Amino acid sequence: MTQAILVTGGAGFIGSNFVPYFCRKYPQYYVVNLDKLTYAGNLDNVRECIGLPNYEFIQGDICDADLLTELFYRYDLRGVIHFAAESHVDNSITGPKVFVSTNIEGTFNLLAAAYEHWMNGPHQVKPGYEHCRFHHISTDEVYGSLGPEGFFTETTPYAPNSPYSASKASSDLMVRAYFHTYGLNVTTSNCSNNYGPKQHREKLIPKTIERCLNEQPIPIYGNGLNVRDWLYVGDHCRAIDQIFHQGRAGETYNVGGRNEQNNLNLVQTICTMLDRMYPRANGHTYAELITYVSDRPGHDLRYAIDPSKIERELGWRAQVALQEGLTSTIHWYLASHKQY
């Protein structure tokens, strides 16, 4: 029997990698992809879904509570996988209000619509809706900043340092509240930095590739020693799939790639790879384009996730090594660059 599920933000980076994977793997689901198509959403990202019998795209805003209620009833939605979010830290510093609207109010609207459709009251699930689930995708940035050692776990206290991470922390806590207060079947995942095909060019890895290909300066914040744990987007999609189907209700799962790199080393690695794959016409190295700029306000020093819980409970493991993931990512952006 076909069940309809709602994927929010399915034309964005992670969502547009997840939706084609999910539609093909699970023909028994009818996937309704809801995306506002802001600057970070692109229908070209999901063009491989065109013609699939179990896929439909709807342009809309999760801040539109009436639309969400209508969609739940129109499709009798039995699940939610919630990607939609404003996610760029720099943008949250210059314009935080939209982060509050989308990440907090939008998440609340989704939870409220799911609760209304699936439940008769607190801890009273409607007959036939016992297996409906709401999965919320979040970030490791809610935990704040680490020193040179240690890792974020699911019990690390929240300490967000940017308007972006504060808005995501708020949304996580609202999801938690709907589980404990109302009994809504929810799960949450907090992931490390994603990379891979289809990522918007405002983010570090695609920006570095694009600046190289366009012979432009590559900006590095501060001294470039800020450390991130890099997770290939395909590995993240598998993790979300497993949590949605096998995770325990009310639980949080940290998803990390065990690929720590400081920003400078990562950019230098990309430059070296491009030197081999797409050499500069003038014979110079791409690393010569690296330019140091003033550090971002409140720039967290280090993020690193301990993914032991999801590895232990669900058997998930990150499979794509950083060098392999960067190779496929660069190939994708090279092909995209040559189209223009």
C-alpha positions in Angstrom: 0.0 0.0 0.0 1.4 3.4 -1.0 2.0 5.9 1.8 2.6 9.6 1.2 5.4 11.3 3.0 6.4 15.0 3.0 10.0 16.0 2.4 10.6 19.7 3.1 13.4 21.5 1.4 13.9 18.7 -1.2 15.3 21.1 -3.8 18.1 22.2 -1.5 21.5 20.6 -1.2 21.0 17.6 1.1 17.3 17.2 0.3 17.9 17.0 -3.4 20.4 14.3 -2.9 18.0 12.5 -0.6 14.8 12.7 -2.6 16.0 10.8 -5.8 17.7 8.2 -3.6 14.6 7.7 -1.5 12.1 7.6 -4.4 14.1 4.9 -6.2 14.7 2.8 -3.1 11.1 2.9 -1.8 8.5 2.8 -4.6 5.9 2.2 -1.9 6.3 5.8 -0.8 4.7 8.7 -2.6 7.1 11.5 -2.0 5.7 15.0 -1.8 8.6 17.5 -2.1 7.8 20.9 -0.6 10.3 23.6 -1.3 10.0 27.4 -1.2 12.7 27.7 -4.0 14.6 30.4 -2.3 18.1 31.2 -3.7 19.4 27.9 -2.2 16.7 25.8 -3.9 16.9 24.6 -7.5 14.5 22.4 -9.4 17.4 21.3 -11.6 18.7 19.5 -8.5 15.8 17.0 -8.7 15.3 16.8 -12.4 16.1 13.1 -12.3 12.8 12.7 -10.4 10.7 14.0 -13.3 8.5 11.3 -14.5 8.8 9.1 -11.5 5.3 7.8 -10.5 5.9 8.2 -6.8 7.1 11.8 -6.8 5.5 15.2 -6.8 6.9 18.7 -6.3 5.0 21.6 -4.7 6.4 25.1 -4.3 5.4 26.4 -0.9 6.6 27.8 2.4 6.7 25.9 5.7 5.8 29.2 7.4 2.4 28.9 5.7 0.5 26.9 8.3 -2.7 26.7 6.3 -0.8 25.2 3.4 0.7 22.6 5.6 -2.7 21.6 7.1 -4.1 21.3 3.6 -1.3 19.1 2.4 -1.6 16.7 5.3 -5.3 16.2 4.5 -4.9 16.2 0.7 -2.3 13.5 0.7 -3.0 11.9 4.1 0.7 12.3 4.9 2.1 9.5 7.0 5.6 10.8 7.5 7.7 14.0 7.5 11.4 14.3 6.7 12.3 17.9 7.5 15.3 19.4 5.7 13.9 22.9 5.0 16.0 25.5 6.8 18.1 28.7 6.3 21.6 27.4 6.9 24.3 29.8 6.0 26.0 31.3 9.1 27.2 34.4 7.3 23.7 35.2 6.2 22.4 34.7 9.7 24.9 37.3 11.0 23.7 39.9 8.5 20.0 39.0 8.4 18.9 36.8 11.4 15.2 37.4 11.2 14.5 35.0 8.3 16.3 32.3 10.3 13.9 32.7 13.2 10.9 32.6 10.8 12.0 29.5 8.8 13.9 27.4 11.3 11.7 28.0 14.4 8.3 29.0 13.2 8.4 26.8 10.1 9.4 23.7 12.2 6.6 24.5 14.7 4.0 24.7 11.9 5.1 21.3 10.6 4.9 19.7 14.1 1.5 21.3 14.7 0.2 20.0 11.4 1.5 16.5 12.0 0.1 16.4 15.5 -3.3 17.5 14.3 -3.4 14.9 11.6 -1.9 11.9 13.4 -3.2 12.3 17.0 -6.5 12.9 18.9 -4.7 14.4 21.8 -1.6 14.2 23.9 -0.3 10.6 23.7 -3.5 9.5 21.9 -2.5 8.3 18.4 -5.4 8.0 15.9 -6.1 4.4 14.8 -4.1 3.6 11.7 -1.5 6.3 12.4 0.6 4.4 14.9 3.7 4.3 12.6 3.7 7.8 11.4 7.1 9.6 12.0 8.5 13.1 12.0 12.2 13.2 11.3 14.0 16.5 11.9 17.5 17.2 10.4 19.7 19.5 12.4 23.4 20.4 12.8 26.3 19.9 15.1 26.6 23.7 15.4 23.9 23.7 18.2 26.6 22.3 20.5 28.9 25.3 20.2 32.6 25.1 19.8 35.1 22.4 20.9 38.8 22.9 21.9 41.6 20.8 20.3 40.2 17.6 21.8 36.9 15.9 22.5 33.8 15.2 20.5 30.1 16.2 20.5 27.8 13.4 21.7 24.0 13.3 21.9 24.3 14.4 25.6 26.5 17.5 24.9 24.8 20.6 26.3 23.6 23.0 23.7 25.6 26.2 23.4 24.9 27.8 20.0 27.0 30.8 19.1 25.4 32.2 15.9 21.9 33.2 15.0 21.8 30.2 12.6 22.8 27.7 15.3 20.5 29.3 17.9 17.6 29.0 15.5 18.4 25.3 14.8 18.8 24.7 18.6 15.4 26.2 19.1 13.8 24.0 16.5 15.5 20.9 18.0 14.0 21.7 21.4 10.5 22.2 19.9 10.8 18.8 18.3 11.8 17.3 21.7 8.9 19.1 23.4 6.4 17.6 21.0 7.6 14.1 21.9 7.6 14.6 25.6 4.5 16.7 25.9 2.3 15.2 23.2 3.8 11.8 22.4 4.5 12.7 18.7 6.7 10.1 17.1 9.8 12.1 16.3 13.5 11.6 15.7 16.3 14.1 15.3 19.7 13.9 13.7 22.5 16.4 14.2 25.1 16.2 11.4 28.6 17.5 10.8 29.5 19.6 7.8 28.1 18.0 4.6 29.7 18.2 1.2 29.1 16.7 -2.3 27.2 17.4 -5.5 24.5 20.1 -5.7 25.8 22.2 -2.8 25.2 25.9 -3.1 28.3 27.8 -4.1 28.2 30.0 -0.9 29.6 27.1 1.1 33.3 26.4 1.5 34.0 23.5 -0.8 31.9 24.6 -3.8 33.1 28.1 -3.3 36.7 27.0 -3.4 36.1 25.0 -6.6 34.2 27.8 -8.3 36.9 30.4 -7.4 39.6 28.2 -8.8 37.7 27.6 -12.0 37.0 31.3 -12.4 40.6 32.3 -11.5 39.4 34.4 -8.5 40.8 34.8 -5.0 39.9 32.0 -2.5 38.9 33.6 0.8 40.1 32.0 4.0 38.7 33.3 7.3 41.3 34.3 9.9 44.3 31.9 10.0 42.3 29.0 8.4 42.8 26.7 11.4 39.1 26.2 12.2 38.4 22.5 12.2 35.3 20.8 10.8 34.2 17.1 10.5 33.3 16.5 6.9 30.4 14.1 5.9 29.7 13.1 2.4 26.1 13.8 1.5 25.4 10.3 0.2 26.5 8.9 3.6 24.2 11.4 5.3 21.2 10.3 3.1 21.7 6.7 4.2 21.8 7.7 7.8 18.5 9.7 7.5 16.9 6.7 5.8 18.0 4.4 8.7 16.9 6.7 11.4 13.5 7.3 9.8 12.9 3.6 9.5 14.8 2.1 12.5 15.5 4.9 15.0 13.9 4.9 18.4 11.1 7.5 18.9 12.2 10.6 20.8 15.9 9.9 20.2 18.7 12.0 18.7 21.4 10.6 16.6 24.7 12.4 15.8 25.9 11.7 12.2 29.5 12.4 11.5 32.1 11.4 8.9 35.1 11.0 11.1 36.9 13.3 8.6 38.4 16.2 10.6 40.2 18.9 8.5 41.1 22.5 9.2 39.8 24.9 6.6 43.3 25.7 5.2 44.3 22.1 4.7 41.0 21.3 3.1 41.3 24.2 0.6 44.9 23.3 -0.2 43.8 19.7 -0.8 41.2 20.9 -3.3 43.7 23.1 -5.0 46.1 20.3 -5.4 43.5 18.0 -6.8 42.4 20.6 -9.3 46.0 21.1 -10.3 45.9 17.5 -11.6 42.4 17.4 -12.8 42.0 20.8 -14.5 45.4 22.7 -14.6 45.5 26.4 -14.8 46.3 27.7 -18.3 49.1 29.9 -17.0 50.9 27.0 -15.4 50.5 28.4 -11.8 49.0 26.4 -8.9 45.5 27.1 -7.6 46.9 27.5 -4.1 48.3 30.8 -5.2 44.7 32.2 -5.2 44.3 31.6 -1.5 43.6 35.0 0.3 43.3 35.5 4.0 40.3 37.7 5.1 39.0 39.0 8.4 37.6 36.3 10.6 33.9 35.7 10.8 32.3 37.1 14.1 31.9 34.4 16.6 33.7 31.8 14.4 33.6 28.5 16.3 37.1 26.9 16.5 36.3 23.2 16.1 33.3 20.8 15.5 33.7 17.1 15.7 31.0 14.5 16.1 31.1 11.1 17.9 28.8 8.9 15.7 29.1 5.9 18.0 25.4 5.8 18.9 24.1 5.5 15.3 26.9 3.1 14.5 26.1 0.9 17.5 22.3 1.0 17.4 21.5 1.2 13.7 24.7 -0.2 12.1 25.3 2.9 10.0 28.9 3.7 9.0 30.3 6.5 6.9 31.6 4.8 3.8 33.0 7.6 1.7 36.6 8.7 2.5 37.3 12.4 2.2 39.6 12.0 -0.9 37.0 9.8 -2.7 34.2 12.2 -1.8 36.2 15.3 -2.9 37.0 13.6 -6.2 33.4 12.9 -7.1 32.4 16.4 -5.9 35.0 18.1 -8.0 34.0 16.1 -11.0 30.4 17.2 -10.6 31.3 20.9 -10.3 33.6 20.6 -13.3 30.8 19.1 -15.4 28.5 21.9 -14.2 31.0 24.6 -14.9 31.6 23.4 -18.4 27.8 23.9 -19.1 28.2 27.6 -18.9 
